[in-house]
Amino acid sequence: MEARLWGIRNAMRLKVSNARAEALNNQIRAMRVKARGYRNKARFVQGVLFHYGRLDMAH
């Protein structure tokens, strides 16, 4: 615990967390489970960008 005390105090002082990153990871995981797999990795990345990355479809 003493080795991590600096980081713990710094996080409490700055009031930062990784909650947004964890929420996005959970949404992506749920999308992958709901879709029951993708044919290839490029389609999965495209789906993530479309749903969560604000992909501009105007082009």
C-alpha positions as CSV (number, residue, x, y, z in Angstrom):
1,M,0.0,0.0,0.0
2,E,2.8,2.4,0.8
3,A,4.2,1.9,-2.8
4,R,0.9,3.1,-4.2
5,L,0.1,5.8,-1.6
6,W,1.3,8.7,-3.8
7,G,-1.1,7.6,-6.6
8,I,-4.0,7.2,-4.3
9,R,-3.5,10.6,-2.7
10,N,-3.0,12.2,-6.1
11,A,-6.3,10.6,-7.4
12,M,-8.2,11.8,-4.4
13,R,-6.8,15.3,-4.6
14,L,-7.4,15.7,-8.4
15,K,-10.7,13.8,-8.3
16,V,-9.9,11.8,-11.5
17,S,-11.0,8.3,-12.4
18,N,-11.1,6.0,-15.4
19,A,-14.9,5.7,-15.2
20,R,-15.5,6.9,-18.7
21,A,-13.0,4.5,-20.2
22,E,-14.5,1.6,-18.3
23,A,-18.0,2.6,-19.4
24,L,-16.9,2.7,-23.0
25,N,-15.2,-0.7,-22.7
26,N,-18.4,-2.2,-21.3
27,Q,-20.5,-0.8,-24.1
28,I,-18.1,-2.2,-26.7
29,R,-18.1,-5.6,-24.9
30,A,-21.9,-5.6,-24.9
31,M,-22.0,-4.7,-28.6
32,R,-19.6,-7.6,-29.4
33,V,-21.8,-10.0,-27.4
34,K,-25.0,-8.8,-28.9
35,A,-23.7,-9.1,-32.4
36,R,-22.4,-12.6,-31.7
37,G,-19.2,-11.9,-33.5
38,Y,-18.1,-10.1,-36.7
39,R,-16.8,-11.5,-39.9
40,N,-13.6,-9.6,-39.6
41,K,-11.8,-7.1,-37.4
42,A,-12.3,-4.2,-39.7
43,R,-16.1,-4.6,-39.5
44,F,-15.9,-4.6,-35.7
45,V,-13.8,-1.5,-35.6
46,Q,-16.2,0.2,-38.1
47,G,-19.2,-0.7,-35.9
48,V,-17.5,0.6,-32.7
49,L,-16.6,3.9,-34.5
50,F,-20.1,4.2,-35.8
51,H,-21.9,3.7,-32.5
52,Y,-19.4,5.2,-30.0
53,G,-16.8,7.2,-32.0
54,R,-19.2,9.7,-33.6
55,L,-18.2,8.5,-37.1
56,D,-19.2,11.0,-39.7
57,M,-21.3,9.2,-42.3
58,A,-21.7,12.3,-44.6
59,H,-18.7,11.4,-46.8
